[in-house]
């Protein structure tokens, strides 16, 4: 059994344990946990400006169970035609992430904090903790701060806004925009493209998005979505070209990609 398969089994077991715990609490307090199952199909996998797929569809399943602000999420990435520089066959299942989180509100601000474990097939596994705050007002400004506490030690922060534009009935166009800042602790995590001995520290990536959630019934919805990812500085442009050349064999630094997801929520 591969390392990433073992990670997935551990995550499934953890989710099962949480389901059992939540079910017990729900029975005792006459409340029910929430659950969401989503499967997305996208034209590319891009994360924080870094491209991890080339010329192939990715399938990204996600499962979340929540109760009273606590949540457990399992997310994965399946590359249907994985590119490999050597031309050799490689594992199409490239990543399994497990996120533990807690959400709460204080006045007009909604907070979230948690922990993420990244189980990666082609790189060393890593871990992050995070904190986010969203102001419940026009454009819902959201600040998110991530701290990698493992292999890629450093900080990543985003500031984003979002807005829903009603179209008709229950349909609305959801727009999003965010900027990201990446600060590595050491050059071994991310090196400055102008000096391999210095750690990378700069405005990194921007992300624009538009989507529309289309309800099918009370539980099922379909969401088409489009994204545009681009660098925010000349250093980011150089850094992304270096990394993307390694992962997809092309020195691209901006990407337009999209797809559709199907969700079951109850």
Protein Blocks (a to p, Z undefined) as FASTA:
>chain_A
ZZklmmmmmmmmmmmmmmmmmmmmmmmnopacdddddddddfbdceehiacbehiacddd
dddddeehiacdddddddfbdcdfklpacdfblbdcddddddddehjbccdddddddddf
kbccddddddddddddehiaacdddddfblmgcddddddddddddfbhjbccdddddddd
dddfbfklpccfklmkbccdddfbdcddddddddfblmbccdddddddddfbfklmmmmm
mmmmmmnopacfbdcdddddddddZZ
